[in-house]
Amino acid sequence: MDRKEERLKQLNDIQFQVTQKDGTEPPFDNPLWDFFAPGIYVDIVSGEVLFLSNDKFHSNCGWPSFSRPVHEDALVEKKDNKLMMMRIEVRSKEADSHLGHVFNDGPEPTGLRYCINSASIRFIPKTDMEKEGYSEYVHLVKDA
């Protein structure tokens, strides 16, 4: 069994449904939509760094929203017409996890809103980043 298969077995039902079956968790009923502590957000499957707390903002959409990824090449964007409207789906590059969608109604300077399912990401507090192997990102995270 490879590493990805091992991690997939550790996911709960909603995490598996969102990341592997392109699902969506309920708005305003997920753990990270209104959570704003300093740290990073990583792919729940691969551990790949996706977003900084510095770039998280209140969008009142019911899901975590970010103005930019840490590394643009960590995300893959795909056209999504599933709901009879054109949207841009966002997936993680390394694990191919469905994360959410990106919209053009975010704050400056990017104007983007990465609307991400809590179930697809894991928050790592700034105080734990070094211990969890993310020390190279500690200097990027602003304190609250």
N, C-alpha and C positions, 0 to 999 in steps of 0.2 A: 504494500500500500504506500503510495507516495504521500508527500507532506500535505498537498492540497486535499486529498481524500481524507486524511486524518483530521484536518481542520474542519472540513465540511461535516464530519460526524459530530463535532463539538457544537455546532450551531443549534439554536433552539428553532422551533417551527417557524416563527415569523422571520428570523434571520435567514433561514434557508429559502423560504417563500420569496422574500424580497431579493436576495442576492442571486439566487439560482433560477428562479421562475419569473423574474421581472415584476414582482409584486410591489404593492405600496401599502405601507402601514397607515393607520388612521391619523388624520391631522389632529394636533393638540392632545393626542393620547399616545405619546411616545416619550422616552426619557430625556432626549436631548434638545427638544425644540426650544425650550426656554432656559437652557443651561449655559452659563457664561463664565466658567472658571478658566484660568490660564493653562494652556497645554496644547496638545496636538490631537488630531483625529486621523486614525489609520483604518485601512480596509479591514473589516472583521475577518476576512478569509486569509489574506496574505500578510497583513501587518504593514503593508506599504503605506508610507506617509502621504496623506492626501490634503489635509487642511490644517491651518493654524487657528487658534482661538482669536488671534488678532483680527482675522478676516471674517469672523462670525458676526452677524447682525440680526436685530429684530426685524423680521419681515411680515409678521402677523399672518403667515400662511399655514402655520401649524407644524412645520418641519424645520430642522436646522437649515439655516441659510448662510452661505459664504460668498464673499465677493470675488474670490480667486482661489485656485489650488496652490499648494506649495510649489509644485513643479507641474507646468502645463503638460509635459509629456507623460505624466502619471495617469492622465485621464484620456479616455477614448470617447468621442462624440459620435452618435449615430442618429439618423433621422428616425422619428417615431410617429407613425400615423394611427396608432391603435385606438385612440379616442375620437376619431374623425376630425382631428385637428393636427396640424404640424407642430411637433415639439422636437427638442433635441435631447435625446437620452444621454446620460453620462454613465460610463462604466469605468472600472479600474483597469488599468493596462495589464498589470501583472496577473491578477486572478480572474479577470473578466467578470467581476461582480457588478450587478446592476446596482447603481447608487441612487439615482434619481434623475433629475432633468436640470437643464440650464436655461434661464430666461434672460431677456434683455431689459429687465425692469429693476435692476439692482442699483446700489449707490455708486457714486463716483469714487475713484477714478475709472473703474472698469465698466460700470453700468451693468454688470452681470449679477445674477442671483443663482447660485448653485443651490438648488432645492434638493436636499439629500435626506434619505430615510435614515433615522437613528439606527434602525436594525442592520444597516450595511456598514456602519462605522463603529469604532471603539475609541473612546476618549482616554487619553493618557495624561494625567496631571503633570504639570511642569516639574513638580517635586519628584516624580517617579520616572521621568524620561531617561535619565542617565542609567538608572538601575535596569530599565527595560530595553536598553540598547539603542536609544535615540539621542545620545549626548550631542551629536553634531547639530541638532536642531534647537537645543536649549537656548542658545543666544538669540534665536529668532522670535521667541515667545515673550511678549510683554507681560509684565505683572499686572494684576487687576487694578 
